[in-house]
Structures are given as structure tokens and as C-alpha cells.
Amino acid sequence: MSAKEPLGDYYADTVYTPAKRQQWEAANPDRETIIGSQLSWNRRTQDNAMEEDYDFSHISISEKEEQRRIDGGVENDDVYHLLKMRYDSQAIMPPNYTNLARYMHMGVALSIGFFFLFSIGFCMIILVGLYHWILGGNDVEYFVSLLSASAKLSFPIIFVTLVFWKGSKYLKKKHPEIFFGMRKGPLWQANRQTGLFTIYDPKNAWKPRMEAPFHEYDAFLQSSPDTQGSATYSLILYHPFQRIRQKLDAQFPPTKMPGELVAAWQFLQRYMDVSQPLPDVPGLEIHRHKDPTTAAADQRQGRDPRYWRDMDEASVKQIQEEKYRKNIRLR
């Protein structure tokens, strides 16, 4: 029985169910593959996701985006034009940042890291200097010279990183269109309601490069070395007949822990599978009642509709850490 028969006309005939993938695999056993570790399709996907998907901040982010959508009175693809992204019961479209915004985000992360690194380093040097001055018998000139040398090295870096960090925070608040700079069109879209996975043309906003049923794609983990030579993994979907691949980095960031991306792949399968409810993660909670399969399952199970929203941040953080420890063991 198809999902459309018991659930009315909400879902298209092209929606994804595990049975469709099994039939497609049986019909295409010798399809082309690409370099990388091919990931398996699960018949009944676990309710799993990356550590990032359980972040407490996603609750407020989803609520703000939903309020903007309501205030703007938009639906369907118009949601992207308003929000520049989408993450709800119908579709996932990750943000397509401009290079300036991407470099700015990287710069903020590096600034915060270097600020604390040099601040803590400066304090440690002062403590060592005090120890040698008071308990080691060195004179005050030694301590003053050490303090001066440390300040000359650390203070310029601490000042610059602090200015960049706080300046970016101000820019994020006052001029989000710069800090969250988005391109005119999306990278890709995974649509649960239609079962289609769309890859957009990077040179022509909103023009699909290809669109095919989700179950026709194969998933791969590909690794590449970072600046230290360590392997960093990315999740990729590949259509073996169109010979087109799409990195999913914008939604599922590259990581040194391949188990995290195995969990991401399980999440995406669960999200697209209309025979199962949506993944139970904080960012999707306010949308669960909109999806027929999810609403019916939540009613049967008596799920608290505010399970995540009424939980304190520390409890959510604990669940997030437990999920991460579980994910890194996945293969």
C-alpha cells in the first residue's frame, strides 16, 4: 500500500519509501559508482542525526524562521526567497552562502580561537613569571622584562581578534544581509512531500540542473586531506545514470568523524521516508504536526508536542553529547 492511499493527497506519487529503493537496486545491480565508501540504504532508518542537529539553538532559530514565514504570508518555493533557506516538514534547502559570508564565518571562528589561545597563554606566562619572581628568587627586572615581551607578542593579536569577533557580532545583529550573505538561488533541495532530490545550476539561480527521485541516488563518503594531512570526510549523493554528484556540505558539514556523516545519511533517509515520521530533532519539532505520517505517529505514541521546547538547555546538551558518542562508533 502506498503512502498516498491512507494519507490522502498530501504526498505525491513520487514520494520515497524503502520498497522503492529495494526495487530500484534490484533493477540496476551493475550501475556505475564513484571513488569513495558507498553507504547502504536502511530498510527502517534509525531516528538519528548529526550532533549539530540536536543543538539547543535550533529551537529558537526554527521559531524565528517560522514567524518570518507567517508574517510574510509565503508558502512553497517562495519560502526560500524570503528566508534564503528551508528546513521544515516539506523540504530541506540549506543556505547557499556567498564566498564573503563563508570567509567571514571562518574568520570569526579563528578569531575566537586565537583570542582565547593568546589570552590564556599570556596569563600562563605571567603566572610562571610571578612564580620565579616570588618563589624562585629572580629580581623584579626579570618579571618586568618577561611581562613586556609577552605583552608585545600577545596584545596586538588579542586586540585584533577581539575587534574582529565583536565587530562581526555587531554586523550579524545590525546588518545580517552582509554577515549571512546568500546567493540568489539554492544548491540543492530534498523534498519529502514529492520525494524528489533537486540539484540546481550554480550559474543560473533556481534552474534545476537535474531532478530525480531520491531513491535513484547512491550515497558516498569521500575523504580529502586537510592542511595537516588528516582525512576530512564529506557526504555526497551521486546519480549513476546522469553521472552528476552533489556534496551535501552545506547541510552536513565535513568532519574527521565519518560516523557523524553516517548518522547524517540515516537522518536524510528518515526525513525523506514518508512511511516513517520525521526525525525527532529540535529544529523540526514545530513542523511535525504539518506532516500526515508524523502527526499520526505522534498521536498514537502520545508524544509531547513541546518535548524539546520545554526542555532546559542542559538536558538538550546532554542528549546531544550522547548522540555524538553513539555516532562516532557508526560505520
Secondary structure as UniProt FT lines:
FT   HELIX           4..7
FT   TURN            8..9
FT   TURN            13..14
FT   HELIX           18..27
FT   TURN            29..30
FT   STRAND          37..39
FT   HELIX           51..54
FT   HELIX           57..72
FT   TURN            76..77
FT   HELIX           78..83
FT   STRAND          86..87
FT   STRAND          91..93
FT   HELIX           99..134
FT   HELIX           140..174
FT   HELIX           176..179
FT   STRAND          188..191
FT   TURN            192..195
FT   STRAND          196..200
FT   TURN            202..203
FT   TURN            205..206
FT   STRAND          208..213
FT   HELIX           214..216
FT   STRAND          218..225
FT   TURN            227..228
FT   STRAND          231..239
FT   TURN            240..243
FT   STRAND          244..247
FT   TURN            249..251
FT   HELIX           258..272
FT   TURN            274..275
FT   HELIX           282..290
FT   HELIX           292..301
FT   TURN            305..310
FT   HELIX           313..327
FT   TURN            328..329
//
